[in-house]
Amino acid sequence: MRGTSSLVGQYARDNKGMKVNQSPKGEQADPLRRISFKYRAGPAALRCLSDGSAYFASPSELNDCLEAKFDHSSAADYIACMDRSIRSIARQRGRAGGFTVPESELTSYKEKNARGNASFQEATRRVGIYSTASRPDNQPMWAYYCDNSKGFCFELEWSDAVLGRYQIAPVGVLYSSVPRVHNRADIFDTLIREEAELHPDWSMDRILEETRSDFFRFRFDMLNTCRAVSIKHSDWAHEHEVRFVTPRAGLLPIMSQMLKRVYYVRTDFPEWGPVMMLLHQLYPDVELAELTFQHIEPYVEVRRMTGKLVPIHESKRVGGLEDA
């Protein structure tokens, strides 16, 4: 037997330094693995194991009525943030600089900013979101996402190969009780400071040139989208959610590449037996673990289990479980 503290995974950075379950400016040692946990009721677990897919839902399909709901900052606030960012980096390099819009061009700039905001808002409606948790022993999650523990918790490992092939971006949910006003220039500030830190020998002109590159623009759009769809009210903070975001909602055939361990609490529900058989047939290398909650120490226990087929006569076999 062993406690779940040894089983809870940590999260790795993506290729450009953004950490899962943490804001871009957070501080944390580099972790070794990118692991999260998906709580599933019996029917949903059976369905996704059968077809081998993970469903990335659109924001409107999730159970929070405020998913991806926010207001845009004004054009003036956008300009001010851009100006502060560029001035700060220029000052570090002993240069003068900033971002201003001439009065004669301000009207057209505001219209352009409004079009950009509208396009950005539409992109946030199209994304797919796969909601996971940061640990497998969250009792409320077992209660309402696993139908009073009549379900399973999947331990998933997100490899760079899977993330890259399907354009999946890991992002931690930020919980807040303040009004949601999204300023896309905040992400510009994060990215230009990152470029300045990564390239201390670059001139200010070279840094500004990089901000106009296709790759910088791609990251700017992606990180803005991920941030906008991953802010929830503080009432949801107990879920400690880790999200994986794709450009489009839909099914992705990735379960066999990610599933590492399956946790269960109860066995007295219809899908338990069929799920055990599916794991034996389609996921033979996936580990199985029984999780027990107690009112005394240890409050949580995890036992690794193994499944085996027990012959009962020549034409039929029955499955069983035993401690690993």
SEVOSE-171196 format. One record per residue (C-alpha): residue number from 1; z, y, x. Coordinates in steps of 0.02 Angstrom, whole numbers. Example, Ala and Ser with C-alpha at 12.3 -4.5 7.8 and 13.67 -1.06 7.14 Angstrom:
<recs>
> 1_390_-225_615
> 2_357_-53_684
</recs>
This chain:
<recs>
> 1_0_0_0
> 2_-27_179_53
> 3_-6_352_-24
> 4_-151_458_-78
> 5_-112_591_52
> 6_-209_483_175
> 7_-354_461_56
> 8_-390_640_6
> 9_-545_702_97
> 10_-581_868_177
> 11_-737_971_171
> 12_-864_1016_302
> 13_-961_1176_331
> 14_-1142_1184_280
> 15_-1270_1226_413
> 16_-1239_1414_404
> 17_-1050_1417_404
> 18_-1001_1422_220
> 19_-854_1309_185
> 20_-827_1206_29
> 21_-680_1258_-81
> 22_-655_1418_15
> 23_-719_1595_11
> 24_-838_1646_151
> 25_-702_1748_240
> 26_-568_1611_233
> 27_-493_1532_388
> 28_-486_1344_411
> 29_-510_1217_548
> 30_-676_1125_546
> 31_-653_965_443
> 32_-738_801_481
> 33_-804_743_313
> 34_-868_819_152
> 35_-782_721_12
> 36_-743_761_-169
> 37_-689_667_-325
> 38_-770_648_-495
> 39_-664_600_-646
> 40_-762_503_-777
> 41_-714_426_-945
> 42_-763_244_-968
> 43_-932_269_-1057
> 44_-988_406_-937
> 45_-937_303_-785
> 46_-1033_152_-849
> 47_-1187_257_-884
> 48_-1198_343_-714
> 49_-1165_181_-619
> 50_-1300_94_-720
> 51_-1435_222_-685
> 52_-1370_273_-514
> 53_-1383_458_-554
> 54_-1273_613_-551
> 55_-1304_741_-687
> 56_-1305_923_-633
> 57_-1269_1021_-793
> 58_-1327_1195_-836
> 59_-1187_1324_-855
> 60_-1208_1325_-1044
> 61_-1169_1138_-1051
> 62_-1000_1151_-966
> 63_-835_1162_-1057
> 64_-791_1341_-1006
> 65_-861_1470_-1127
> 66_-863_1598_-986
> 67_-969_1498_-864
> 68_-1084_1612_-764
> 69_-1034_1764_-868
> 70_-1024_1927_-771
> 71_-1081_2108_-768
> 72_-1187_2184_-631
> 73_-1124_2325_-522
> 74_-1211_2493_-535
> 75_-1354_2539_-420
> 76_-1239_2668_-341
> 77_-1110_2535_-298
> 78_-1247_2424_-227
> 79_-1309_2565_-116
> 80_-1132_2609_-61
> 81_-1094_2430_-10
> 82_-1257_2416_88
> 83_-1219_2580_174
> 84_-1043_2527_225
> 85_-1107_2362_295
> 86_-1246_2435_400
> 87_-1140_2581_462
> 88_-1001_2461_515
> 89_-1118_2349_616
> 90_-1208_2499_692
> 91_-1041_2576_744
> 92_-995_2414_834
> 93_-1152_2432_937
> 94_-1127_2616_972
> 95_-1265_2670_857
> 96_-1280_2780_705
> 97_-1349_2702_547
> 98_-1329_2675_363
> 99_-1421_2645_200
> 100_-1473_2788_89
> 101_-1600_2816_-49
> 102_-1683_2989_-58
> 103_-1649_3083_-219
> 104_-1836_3083_-259
> 105_-1839_2891_-253
> 106_-1674_2857_-340
> 107_-1746_2830_-514
> 108_-1874_2703_-455
> 109_-1742_2617_-347
> 110_-1626_2598_-497
> 111_-1768_2520_-596
> 112_-1805_2401_-453
> 113_-1620_2356_-441
> 114_-1614_2322_-628
> 115_-1763_2205_-615
> 116_-1680_2115_-471
> 117_-1521_2095_-572
> 118_-1617_2026_-721
> 119_-1708_1900_-612
> 120_-1545_1850_-530
> 121_-1458_1827_-698
> 122_-1599_1713_-756
> 123_-1582_1608_-598
> 124_-1397_1581_-634
> 125_-1441_1510_-805
> 126_-1562_1381_-732
> 127_-1448_1306_-598
> 128_-1372_1134_-606
> 129_-1186_1114_-574
> 130_-1095_953_-527
> 131_-910_983_-548
> 132_-790_883_-441
> 133_-608_890_-389
> 134_-521_899_-221
> 135_-404_749_-248
> 136_-401_587_-348
> 137_-220_595_-408
> 138_-221_747_-523
> 139_-130_687_-680
> 140_-203_815_-802
> 141_-378_769_-743
> 142_-344_586_-780
> 143_-279_637_-951
> 144_-423_740_-1018
> 145_-575_697_-912
> 146_-536_511_-908
> 147_-481_494_-1091
> 148_-297_466_-1055
> 149_-334_365_-897
> 150_-461_253_-985
> 151_-589_290_-853
> 152_-618_304_-666
> 153_-616_428_-522
> 154_-763_416_-402
> 155_-739_462_-220
> 156_-902_540_-161
> 157_-958_582_15
> 158_-1093_715_23
> 159_-1199_687_177
> 160_-1309_820_254
> 161_-1459_711_212
> 162_-1420_712_25
> 163_-1379_898_22
> 164_-1537_943_116
> 165_-1658_831_23
> 166_-1604_889_-150
> 167_-1562_1070_-103
> 168_-1380_1049_-153
> 169_-1259_1187_-103
> 170_-1071_1148_-95
> 171_-960_1291_-152
> 172_-778_1310_-195
> 173_-728_1385_-361
> 174_-636_1551_-349
> 175_-507_1582_-485
> 176_-476_1758_-544
> 177_-403_1855_-690
> 178_-492_2019_-654
> 179_-655_2076_-737
> 180_-809_1993_-663
> 181_-925_2124_-592
> 182_-1051_2052_-472
> 183_-1120_2159_-331
> 184_-1258_2065_-241
> 185_-1234_2176_-89
> 186_-1066_2092_-55
> 187_-1162_1939_5
> 188_-1272_2051_113
> 189_-1112_2113_194
> 190_-1056_1934_231
> 191_-1224_1883_303
> 192_-1259_2035_412
> 193_-1086_2022_489
> 194_-1118_1839_523
> 195_-1282_1881_610
> 196_-1192_2012_715
> 197_-1059_1887_768
> 198_-1185_1750_807
> 199_-1295_1866_909
> 200_-1186_1992_1003
> 201_-1332_2032_1119
> 202_-1448_2084_977
> 203_-1486_2268_951
> 204_-1458_2350_783
> 205_-1646_2355_756
> 206_-1656_2167_788
> 207_-1516_2132_665
> 208_-1600_2236_530
> 209_-1763_2146_565
> 210_-1675_1980_536
> 211_-1610_2040_366
> 212_-1791_2058_311
> 213_-1837_1879_359
> 214_-1878_1746_230
> 215_-1733_1638_285
> 216_-1607_1779_269
> 217_-1676_1818_96
> 218_-1664_1636_46
> 219_-1482_1629_97
> 220_-1448_1796_13
> 221_-1516_1732_-153
> 222_-1436_1559_-139
> 223_-1262_1620_-94
> 224_-1266_1753_-229
> 225_-1312_1623_-358
> 226_-1177_1502_-298
> 227_-1045_1638_-301
> 228_-1093_1701_-475
> 229_-1083_1527_-553
> 230_-922_1477_-465
> 231_-796_1606_-524
> 232_-680_1547_-662
> 233_-528_1618_-749
> 234_-360_1580_-669
> 235_-315_1470_-818
> 236_-426_1336_-739
> 237_-347_1344_-567
> 238_-253_1180_-588
> 239_-419_1087_-574
> 240_-448_1139_-392
> 241_-633_1120_-425
> 242_-768_1095_-294
> 243_-944_1124_-358
> 244_-1114_1067_-299
> 245_-1255_1179_-356
> 246_-1442_1144_-368
> 247_-1584_1263_-414
> 248_-1619_1166_-575
> 249_-1512_1066_-695
> 250_-1547_881_-717
> 251_-1518_705_-653
> 252_-1525_662_-469
> 253_-1534_479_-410
> 254_-1399_495_-277
> 255_-1250_391_-334
> 256_-1284_243_-220
> 257_-1294_360_-70
> 258_-1127_445_-105
> 259_-1006_327_-191
> 260_-873_265_-69
> 261_-722_217_-175
> 262_-678_196_-359
> 263_-501_229_-423
> 264_-430_166_-587
> 265_-261_180_-674
> 266_-281_70_-828
> 267_-383_-86_-866
> 268_-360_-95_-1056
> 269_-521_-13_-1112
> 270_-693_-85_-1154
> 271_-789_-18_-1004
> 272_-672_-82_-870
> 273_-747_-256_-858
> 274_-930_-200_-862
> 275_-894_-68_-729
> 276_-814_-199_-616
> 277_-968_-309_-635
> 278_-1085_-164_-598
> 279_-988_-121_-441
> 280_-1001_-302_-384
> 281_-1187_-312_-419
> 282_-1253_-139_-372
> 283_-1120_-63_-258
> 284_-1052_-209_-154
> 285_-990_-97_-12
> 286_-891_22_-123
> 287_-702_6_-110
> 288_-590_-15_-261
> 289_-416_59_-277
> 290_-280_50_-409
> 291_-183_211_-430
> 292_-6_213_-503
> 293_95_365_-556
> 294_286_351_-553
> 295_434_461_-598
> 296_524_418_-436
> 297_468_421_-255
> 298_337_378_-208
> 299_267_476_-355
> 300_91_411_-323
> 301_42_242_-252
> 302_-131_178_-209
> 303_-171_-5_-183
> 304_-339_-59_-114
> 305_-409_-201_-217
> 306_-549_-326_-192
> 307_-651_-412_-326
> 308_-708_-592_-323
> 309_-802_-711_-437
> 310_-698_-858_-497
> 311_-799_-1011_-553
> 312_-741_-1085_-719
> 313_-881_-1214_-739
> 314_-1056_-1244_-673
> 315_-1149_-1109_-773
> 316_-1020_-971_-792
> 317_-909_-866_-679
> 318_-775_-740_-716
> 319_-720_-593_-610
> 320_-547_-560_-545
> 321_-452_-437_-436
> 322_-327_-459_-299
> 323_-239_-348_-173
> 324_-344_-310_-19
</recs>
